[in-house]
Amino acid sequence: MAHDIEDFEAEVVEASREIPVLADFWAAWCGPCRVLGPVLERMAESSEGRWRLAKVNTEEFPQEAARYGVRGIPNVKLFVDGEPVDEFVGALPESQIQAWLDQALPSEADRAGRAAIRELESLVFSDPVAALEQLSELDPPADLQQRVVDLEFVARRLLLLDDPSGLGSGDAVRHYLGGLRRLRDGDLDGGLQQLIASMRDDRSLDDDGARKTCVALFRLLGQEHPAVARCRGDFAGALYV
């Protein structure tokens, strides 16, 4: 069903982690928007739950429109797993929109793979051994292959907590293991700050493992995640110590 959204992050970005969301960027003064809107609403009603339509009034959400590169309206963007994956601009006829959707929407296999990865994003912290086993069996969609690589990297770093003897000793090691321990316990802010402290101490530790773990987590969490936003400045500063 279509509706005018009130919370972009919740109703578009986060909602798209459960079901593909078609974000229709429009405005009341836009003639082509008034032509396209009813077409999209009719298609949404007959989509059998394959996707959801969210109407985004650019007058009410100018920052989001700018953030996602909306330069002309109507602009329709397909969000999957929190990210825009495809788009079209203009009041296209229904047949063209349907053809575009058929190509752009993830297949059932892709959706199953995405769902599995979402579950592993939590498991990697609580049980990295099990997460690695399941990750090795995945055949992820092409756009999620980097996500799988990042999850595997983080899981292998967390396994160092079981046998850290090869890391040696010193402040860098103490901060590194402390950061990994906090991540395992669900403290993202504390974990990232400890990893950044380890970066300042010794970038060579574990082949620059602290920096690489931070980068992997930044990609996994997304640049808008509060923990990433709070740590980004400290991370950038630690790169040039």
C-alpha positions in Angstrom: 0.0 0.0 0.0 1.1 3.6 -0.7 1.3 6.3 2.0 3.0 9.6 2.5 5.8 8.9 4.9 6.5 10.6 8.2 9.9 9.1 9.0 12.2 8.4 6.0 14.8 6.4 8.0 12.2 4.0 9.4 9.7 3.8 6.5 12.2 3.7 3.6 15.7 2.7 4.7 14.9 0.4 7.6 11.7 -1.0 6.0 13.6 -2.0 2.9 15.6 -4.5 5.0 12.4 -6.5 5.3 10.8 -5.8 1.9 11.9 -3.8 -1.2 10.6 -0.2 -0.9 9.8 1.9 -4.0 10.4 5.5 -2.9 8.4 8.0 -5.0 10.0 11.4 -4.6 7.4 13.9 -5.6 5.9 17.4 -4.8 2.4 18.8 -5.0 3.3 21.4 -7.6 4.8 18.8 -10.0 2.4 17.9 -12.9 4.1 14.7 -14.0 4.1 13.6 -10.3 0.4 13.8 -10.3 0.3 11.6 -13.4 2.7 9.0 -12.1 1.4 8.8 -8.5 -1.9 7.0 -9.2 -0.1 4.5 -11.5 2.4 3.6 -8.8 -0.4 3.3 -6.2 -2.4 1.0 -8.5 0.7 -1.2 -9.1 1.5 -1.3 -5.4 -2.0 -2.6 -4.6 -1.6 -5.5 -7.1 2.1 -6.3 -6.3 1.1 -9.2 -4.0 3.5 -8.0 -1.3 6.6 -8.1 -3.5 7.4 -4.5 -2.7 6.0 -1.5 -0.9 5.4 2.1 -2.1 6.5 5.0 0.0 5.6 8.5 -1.2 8.4 11.0 -0.3 7.3 14.7 -0.5 10.5 16.5 -1.4 9.1 19.7 0.2 9.0 17.9 3.5 12.2 15.8 3.1 14.6 18.1 1.2 17.7 16.8 3.0 16.9 13.2 2.1 16.2 14.2 -1.5 19.6 15.9 -1.7 21.3 13.0 0.0 20.1 10.5 -2.5 20.8 12.7 -5.5 17.2 13.7 -6.5 17.7 16.4 -9.1 14.4 16.2 -10.9 11.0 14.8 -10.0 9.2 12.5 -10.2 12.2 10.4 -9.2 11.5 6.8 -8.2 14.2 4.8 -6.3 14.1 1.2 -5.3 15.6 0.6 -1.9 16.8 -2.9 -0.9 18.5 -3.7 2.4 18.8 -0.1 3.3 20.4 1.1 0.0 19.0 2.5 -3.3 19.7 -0.2 -6.0 18.0 1.3 -9.0 15.9 4.2 -10.1 14.0 6.0 -12.9 13.0 9.6 -13.6 9.9 10.9 -15.2 6.3 9.7 -15.6 6.9 6.4 -17.4 3.9 4.3 -18.6 2.9 1.4 -16.5 4.3 -1.2 -18.9 7.8 0.3 -18.8 7.6 0.6 -15.0 6.6 -3.1 -14.7 9.4 -4.2 -17.0 11.9 -2.1 -14.9 10.6 -3.7 -11.7 10.8 -7.2 -13.1 14.5 -6.6 -13.7 15.3 -4.5 -10.6 13.5 -6.5 -7.9 15.6 -9.2 -6.2 14.7 -12.8 -7.0 13.4 -15.2 -4.3 16.9 -16.7 -4.1 18.4 -13.2 -3.6 15.8 -12.4 -0.9 16.6 -15.6 0.9 20.3 -14.8 0.7 19.8 -11.3 2.0 17.7 -12.6 4.9 20.4 -15.1 5.8 23.0 -12.3 5.8 20.9 -10.1 8.0 20.7 -12.9 10.6 24.5 -13.5 10.4 25.1 -9.8 11.1 24.0 -10.5 14.7 25.4 -14.0 15.0 28.9 -12.8 14.0 29.3 -11.1 17.3 27.7 -13.7 19.6 29.1 -16.8 17.9 31.7 -16.1 15.3 32.5 -19.8 14.8 28.9 -20.6 13.7 28.8 -17.4 11.7 31.9 -18.4 9.7 30.5 -21.9 9.0 27.3 -20.4 7.7 29.0 -17.7 5.7 31.1 -20.3 3.9 27.9 -22.0 2.6 26.4 -18.8 1.2 26.1 -17.8 -2.4 25.4 -14.1 -1.9 23.9 -11.7 -4.4 26.6 -9.8 -6.3 25.9 -6.5 -4.4 26.3 -8.2 -1.0 29.6 -10.0 -1.7 31.6 -7.3 0.0 29.3 -7.6 3.0 30.1 -11.3 3.3 33.8 -10.5 3.1 33.5 -7.9 5.9 31.5 -10.3 8.1 34.1 -13.0 7.6 36.9 -10.6 8.5 35.2 -9.4 11.7 34.4 -13.0 12.7 38.0 -14.0 12.3 39.2 -11.1 14.3 36.8 -11.9 17.1 38.2 -15.5 17.2 41.5 -13.9 18.3 39.9 -13.6 21.8 40.0 -17.4 22.1 43.8 -17.5 21.5 45.5 -14.1 21.6 49.0 -15.5 22.3 50.3 -14.7 18.9 49.7 -11.0 19.3 52.3 -10.4 22.0 51.8 -7.7 24.6 51.8 -4.0 25.1 49.3 -1.1 24.9 48.3 -1.8 21.3 47.5 -5.4 22.1 45.6 -4.4 25.2 43.5 -1.9 23.3 43.0 -4.3 20.3 41.8 -7.2 22.4 39.7 -4.8 24.6 38.0 -3.4 21.4 37.3 -6.9 20.1 35.9 -7.9 23.5 33.6 -4.9 23.6 32.4 -5.6 20.1 31.6 -9.2 21.1 29.6 -7.9 24.1 27.6 -5.6 21.9 29.3 -2.3 22.8 29.9 -0.9 19.3 31.0 2.6 20.5 33.5 1.2 23.1 34.8 -1.4 20.7 35.5 1.1 17.9 37.2 3.5 20.3 39.4 0.8 21.6 40.4 -0.2 18.1 41.1 3.4 17.2 43.4 3.6 20.3 45.2 0.5 19.1 45.7 2.1 15.7 47.3 5.1 17.4 49.6 2.7 19.3 50.8 0.4 16.5 49.4 0.1 13.0 51.5 -2.9 12.3 49.7 -5.1 14.9 47.9 -8.0 13.3 48.7 -6.6 9.8 46.9 -3.3 10.5 44.0 -5.4 12.0 42.5 -2.6 14.1 42.1 -0.2 11.1 40.8 -3.0 8.8 38.2 -4.1 11.5 37.0 -0.5 11.8 36.6 -0.1 8.0 34.7 -3.4 7.8 32.4 -2.3 10.6 31.9 1.1 9.0 30.7 -0.7 5.8 28.5 -3.2 7.7 26.9 -0.6 9.9 26.6 2.2 7.3 27.8 5.7 7.5 24.6 7.0 9.1 24.9 4.6 12.1 25.2 6.6 15.3 28.3 4.7 16.4 30.0 5.3 13.1 29.1 9.0 13.1 30.5 9.4 16.6 33.8 7.6 15.8 34.5 8.8 12.3 36.5 11.9 13.4 38.7 10.0 15.8 39.3 7.3 13.2 40.4 9.8 10.6 42.7 11.4 13.1 44.3 8.1 14.0 45.2 7.4 10.4 47.8 10.2 10.5 49.3 9.7 13.9 
